[in-house]
């Protein structure tokens, strides 16, 4: 049970990290403020560091990880392009990213509760990813 929950939690973290990086990549070209761009790039770098750690942990279990849900990814891409098509501003970007962070935090907390038997290392990774998402949402509030 511990191994199974650990793998499942790590897979969800893997998908979450990839979704976060993809979302940042989708908006970076539209960012006007150097400060907002800095927050997004730093957050993306932290996502990459966590991804490296997640990949190593998954490799220990001989698991390939998980890609983000294609429907969720597509919906996110459509929402981003629609909103930015209407108004290309840092306010819109901050709003989109805040929504994404909140969804990530909600999902990851759900998986932490669902996979209670996961080992402490994977729970720690999930909690650090949650903190990373929460921090970005707070950091970019001034752009809303």
GIFEN-V175461 format. One record per run of one state. SS is the DSSP state (~ for helix, > for strand, _ for the rest). FROM is the first residue (numbers start at 0). TO is the last residue. If there is no record, write none. Layout:
# GIFEN-V175461
SS FROM TO
SS FROM TO
This chain:
# GIFEN-V175461
_ 0 0
~ 1 27
_ 28 32
~ 33 59
_ 60 68
~ 69 85
_ 86 88
~ 89 113
_ 114 118
~ 119 138
_ 139 139
~ 140 142
_ 143 143
